[in-house]
Amino acid sequence: GVSWDEINNDQQSTGDVLHNGMGTQTQRYSPLDKINADNVEHLYPAWSFSFGGEKQRGQESQPLVKDGVMYVTGSYSRAWAIDSETGEEIWQYEHRLPEGILPCCDVVNRGGALHGDLFIFGTLDAKLVALDQESGDVVWQETIDNFKDGYSYTAAPLVVGDMILTGVSGGEFGVIGRVEARDAQSGKMQWVRPVVEGHMGKIRKGDKMVDNGITGERGKSWPGDMWKHGGAAPWLGGTYDDETGLAYFGTGNPAPWNSHLRPGDNLYSTSIVALNPKTGKIDWAFQKTPNDAWDYDGVNMCVPFNMDSGKYCASADRNGFFYVLDRTNGEMRSASPFVSKITWAEKIDEKTGRPVEAGNRPGDPSKTEGKKGESVFVSPSFLGGKNWMPMSYNPKTGLFYVPANEWGMDIWNEPITYKAGAAFLGAGFNIQPLYEDYIGAVRAVDPKTGEIKWEVKNNAPLWSGTMTTAGNLVFFGTPEGYLKAVDARNGKELWKFQTGSGVVGQPITWEQNGDQFVAVTSGWGGAVPLWGGEVAKRVKFLNQGGSVWVFKIPDELQ
Ligand SMILES: O=C(O)c1cc(C(=O)O)c2c(n1)C(=O)C(=O)c1cc(C(=O)O)[nH]c1-2
């Protein structure tokens, strides 16, 4: 079985990958250096595994590895256990999805969690399923909420002690955004913390769930009853930091997109919330885009790291700014642009942490004749300076490696009223590229200064995570099908391999029987082909797929 001590030590232990982010801090850093900048050019495929079936689409999963077994999830709520040395299948689990699921942005899953003898992951019909690691049999199954109301689940659960912490997906349907804690072994709910001001939290007392205080104040930063369907779904999951004992979750956009219907800050949408993992109480919250009008979900992980003897966390937000926060109290240290063009705000005020807006909100449709308000062009687009794909932090170089995208959008507002299970947007949009030669860019950001130390451009939008190692390497994938390794110090491309479909997964590395392995899933999909407007047309030629690729270095070169 997998113990909490092992999970909490995941980043240091090199023989396994036990948690999302290669550790609960999600730095995606490995101290391994057998594969390094000097020999990575010799990396070759050890095995490849096909997810099979007729179902493909986006493969965003981060695999986990324990005792020679890889646990990986795929599109359409599927999961596999595979021999991590040979690529041989051990079991496959195929969740029976009902008709009418409502995932907003492709049928993806970003990975599971290991706890004891269980492998736990979430499904597109908003369930959590715990499988026996050895047999793949279902041990428990819990429903998060009704998929017909727009709830779904795509993230990897966060493990803290005996519990798993999960958010929800469904922000585009006006769901109740919240973080939930369950006993990992039984699936039994321990607490629920809605993240929108006004909703009641719950906590377990014996056999009952009892009230545990209202989140914030009752709808104070929302007009009327708008908080009730305010969304703010923490759909990307969270991080846990043992030094502060806090769990950090990013919250999504407020619903509906039409911001004129909800004047006010709309707390705690587009925020980082720091939660006490035992009670679900919000210790602090920091909002990035008050009264968001551009779908700038604030779900990006706030990745804990230490610098100048301070405890910080960093988050590259969809709104184009790279935030460094004091992770003990949520005070902002800095916010600097990591994309070339930000037109919704002039800057983030250093003292208050609030944006100085640039007067670039779509017009209020109730003030114009007809249904459509004035359209504006804004950058970044709603798919963000950075979307869900995780960045990594290398304590050796002191740099964050951010998968960024350069694009803008035409956006306008329309009238809308809430209806359960229907999209709650009140907006129309069309994403546009900004430059001819590239959209994606991996950028090395210095959290001390906000300076971009180097960048690697990519023609298609980057939709894969980055991973970095003590071997001075950064790995990332491209929609064009490559897994690439670049030098962590200067971005120089050192190796690439064509996987046969777009890479929108999250690379990992581990060591087994003396070999260092690198793995990533391949399979083009995610939000870009569905919502990318003009950009989607540019990448129409990319082929779908579904596989895991594993690489190693010839023995004599290690
Ligand atoms: O508000 C939400 O609940 C929600 C959920 C998800 C998701 O679960 O995948 C995405 C988004 N929003 C979203 O805004 C978005 O851009 C997005 C991209 C992707 C993807 O996997 O490529 N998912 C999601």
The ligand as an SDF file (V2000), in Angstrom:
LIG
                    3D

 24 26  0  0  0  0  0  0  0  0999 V2000
  -15.3360   26.0620  -15.4410 O   0  0  0  0  0  0  0  0  0  0  0  0
  -15.1290   24.8500  -15.4620 C   0  0  0  0  0  0  0  0  0  0  0  0
  -15.6930   24.0500  -14.6940 O   0  0  0  0  0  0  0  0  0  0  0  0
  -14.1270   24.3450  -16.4390 C   0  0  0  0  0  0  0  0  0  0  0  0
  -13.7460   22.9970  -16.4610 C   0  0  0  0  0  0  0  0  0  0  0  0
  -12.7630   22.5600  -17.3810 C   0  0  0  0  0  0  0  0  0  0  0  0
  -12.4170   21.1100  -17.2830 C   0  0  0  0  0  0  0  0  0  0  0  0
  -12.8820   20.4780  -16.3090 O   0  0  0  0  0  0  0  0  0  0  0  0
  -11.7440   20.5310  -18.1020 O   0  0  0  0  0  0  0  0  0  0  0  0
  -12.1780   23.5270  -18.2710 C   0  0  0  0  0  0  0  0  0  0  0  0
  -12.6320   24.8630  -18.1570 C   0  0  0  0  0  0  0  0  0  0  0  0
  -13.5690   25.2440  -17.2680 N   0  0  0  0  0  0  0  0  0  0  0  0
  -12.0940   25.9220  -18.9770 C   0  0  0  0  0  0  0  0  0  0  0  0
  -12.5150   27.0740  -18.8380 O   0  0  0  0  0  0  0  0  0  0  0  0
  -11.0860   25.6250  -19.9290 C   0  0  0  0  0  0  0  0  0  0  0  0
  -10.5900   26.5180  -20.6280 O   0  0  0  0  0  0  0  0  0  0  0  0
  -10.6410   24.2830  -20.0470 C   0  0  0  0  0  0  0  0  0  0  0  0
   -9.6900   23.7280  -20.8890 C   0  0  0  0  0  0  0  0  0  0  0  0
   -9.6960   22.3890  -20.6170 C   0  0  0  0  0  0  0  0  0  0  0  0
   -8.9040   21.3350  -21.2570 C   0  0  0  0  0  0  0  0  0  0  0  0
   -8.8670   20.2290  -20.6970 O   0  0  0  0  0  0  0  0  0  0  0  0
   -8.2930   21.5860  -22.3230 O   0  0  0  0  0  0  0  0  0  0  0  0
  -10.5970   22.1260  -19.6260 N   0  0  0  0  0  0  0  0  0  0  0  0
  -11.1870   23.2660  -19.2490 C   0  0  0  0  0  0  0  0  0  0  0  0
  1  2  2  0
  2  3  1  0
  2  4  1  0
  4  5  1  0
  4 12  2  0
  5  6  2  0
  6  7  1  0
  6 10  1  0
  7  8  2  0
  7  9  1  0
 10 11  2  0
 10 24  1  0
 11 12  1  0
 11 13  1  0
 13 14  2  0
 13 15  1  0
 15 16  2  0
 15 17  1  0
 17 18  1  0
 17 24  2  0
 18 19  2  0
 19 20  1  0
 19 23  1  0
 20 21  2  0
 20 22  1  0
 23 24  1  0
M  END
$$$$
